[in-house]
């Protein structure tokens, strides 16, 4: 996992100069105190994205209690939104030498036909976005690290696809380009400011491209292929060459 583990030396450095960290030993299991800002986050979601259809509540939690809020497509936004709450209950372990958000939540945007009924969610082909959000939301608190702009996280080492019907085997954390600007940040007076990041699934080749050439180069490739933060399971690898051209 590149660019995201202050307080310890990098395990290696990518050709683009990004540090690479491998998180093998999580902290011991600890019970969370509950969700501190779920009401404020829910109100923020409804103010900018639409009514919360349901909340997928976590039954057993470690370090932080992660719930996932489901927003149905609306006329203004024809996508399904999944937004975490609970990640921001604890500050992330951010580097002292840089000014980056300490409190964050995550968003994934799905096509309107994505199945989220109880029966479908028993199938990993539909459930994996929720699993990825919960895993990433807990990761900073289990490994004394942080997530921020441009961080990539593979699904395993070596990376494995999230489900047997998709080629995505990792993700990059970025600001969402499909939500209103006002949604990106929630300031809770006297307590904290929460930054909302989009989780964009990637192919292994795209993560490797970023390690070789850097985040900006990967974003250029994604932009050329019109890849946004709206998940498209049918899309192709943005770094793949066709007929000798990018």
N, C-alpha and C positions, 0 to 999 in steps of 0.2 A: 504494500500500500504506500504510494508516494506522498511526500509533502505533508505528513500529518502526525508527527510524533516528537514533540519537543521534550527535552529533558533526558534524552538518551542518544548515543551516536547512531548514525544510520547503519543499517546492515549492508547496504551497497548504494552506489550512485548510478543513476541512469545515464545513457549517453548524452541526454539533453541537459544534464546537471542536476536533475531532481533527486533528492534523497529517497531511498526506498526502505520502508520499515516492514518487518514481519512481526505480527502480534501473535505469539504462540501461547502465552500464559496470561489468561484473564485474571482479574482480581477475584477473590473468593465471593461466593454468593452473599448478597446482602439484601434485606427486605427494604423496599422503598417506603417513604413516609406517606405515599399517596400522591395525587396530582395537585400541584399548587395552583396552576393557572388554567385549568381546563375550561372554566366558564369564560374567561377573557379570550382564550384562543377560539372557542366555539363562536363567540360573538363576532370576533374578527373575521372568521371564515364566512359567516352568514352575511356580514356587511359587504364583503367584497367578491365572494364567489357564488353565493346562493345558499338556500336552506340546507342544513345538514339532514340528510335522509335517515342516517343511522350512524351509530358509533360502534366499531368493533372493539369491544372491551377485552383487555388482557386478563386472563384468569390468574396466572402465576407470573410474577414479575421479579426481575433481578436488577438491583441498583436503582432503576427508574421504572415507573409504571407507564407503559406505552399504549395508548389507544390510537385508533385510526378512524378519522371522520370521513364519511362518504357523502359527497355532494353530487346529486344527479345533474345531467346536462340541462342547461337552460337556453332560452332563446338567445341570450347575449353570449353564452359560452357553451357551445355544443359538445362538451367533453365531460367525462367523469373525473372528479377530483378526489384524491385520497390524501389526507393531511394528518400528520402525526400530532399528538399532544403528549407531553410528559418528558420528552428529550430535554426541554429547556428548564426542567425543575432543578437540575444541577448545572453549574458552569462547566464548560469543557476546559481541559488543560491546554491552554493556548500559550504560544511563546511569549515571553516577557518583552522581547525586543521588537515585536510588531503589534500594530493595533488592528485586531481582528475580532469579530463577534465571539463572545463567550457563550451566549445562549442561542440555541437554534432549534428549529423544527423543520421537518421535511415534507415535500409535496411530490406526488406523482400524478401525472395527467394521462388518462387512458381514453381510447376511442369510445364513442357512445354505446357500442354494442358489447362492451366487456361484461361478462357474466359475474355477478356478485351475489346471487341468491345462495341460500344455505347449501343446497345440493352441489352447485358448481364449485363452491369454495372448498369442498372436500377433494377437489381435483387440482393438483399442483399447477396444471396448465392455466388455471384461472386465478389461483391463490397466490402465485409467486410475487406479484407486486406488493401485497400486504406483508409477506414474509421479508422481502428485501427492505421495506421501510422500517420494520421493527428491528431488524438486525443492524441496519446502519444507525438508527436512532440510539441504540444501546451501546454501540461500539466505542464511542469516545469515553464513556463512563466505565467500561470494563477494562480498558487498556490505557487509561490516563493519557489520552490523546485528544485530537480535535478533528472536525470536518469543516471545510470551508471551500471557497471558490477554487475550482479546478482540481480538487482532490479526486483521485480515482481509487476504487476499492474492488479488487477482483473477488470472484465468488470461489474461494478455495485456492489452493496452491498445489498443483497447477489449477487454473480457473476451469470451472465446470459450468455448463449451461444451467440457467435457473430452472428450466423445465424441458421436457423432451420435445416440445413443439416450438422452441425458440432457440436462436443461436447466441443470445446475449449471455455473457458470463462475467459481467462486472458492470460498474456504473461510474459516472462522473457527477460531481456535485456542482451545480451552477445556479445563478439567478434564473428564475423562470421568465420566459419571454411571452408566455401565453396568459398571464394574469395581470390585473390592473397594478400599476406602479405602487399604489397605496397598500397593497397586500404584502409587499416584500418585508415590511417591518412593523412590529407591534410594540409600542412603548407603554409599559405599565408603570405609572407614576410612582416614584419612590422605591421601585423594586428592580426592574430590569427592562432591557430592550431585547426583543426576540427577533431574530432574522430567519426568514423562511427561504429555504433553498429547494430547488428542483433536483430530483434524482433522474438522471437520463441514462438508461441502459446502454451498454456498449458491447461490441464484439471483442474477443481477445485481441484480434489484429489491431483494432482501434486503440486499445490500451497500450499495446506494444509500440504503436506509432507515436503515441504521446510520450512514452519513455525515451524514444529515440530522438524525437524532434521538438518536444515541448507542447504545452497546452495550447498556445496560440495557433500552432500549425494544425493541431487536431481540430480546433474550432473552425478553422478555415475550410478544412475538408468537410466537416459536418455541414457548414453553411452552404458549400457548393452543392451538396446533395440534398439541401433543404431539410435537414434533420433538425427538428426543434425539440423542446421538452415534452411534446405530445408523443407518447409511446406508439410506435408503429411496428408490431411484431413481424410484418412482412418486408420491412426495409432491408436493403443490402448493406454490406460493409462499405462505409464511406471512404475507406482508404484503398479499396480495390481498384486496380487499373482495368480499363476497358479499351481494347484496341490501341494500347500504348498511351492512352490519355488518362489524366485524372478525372 
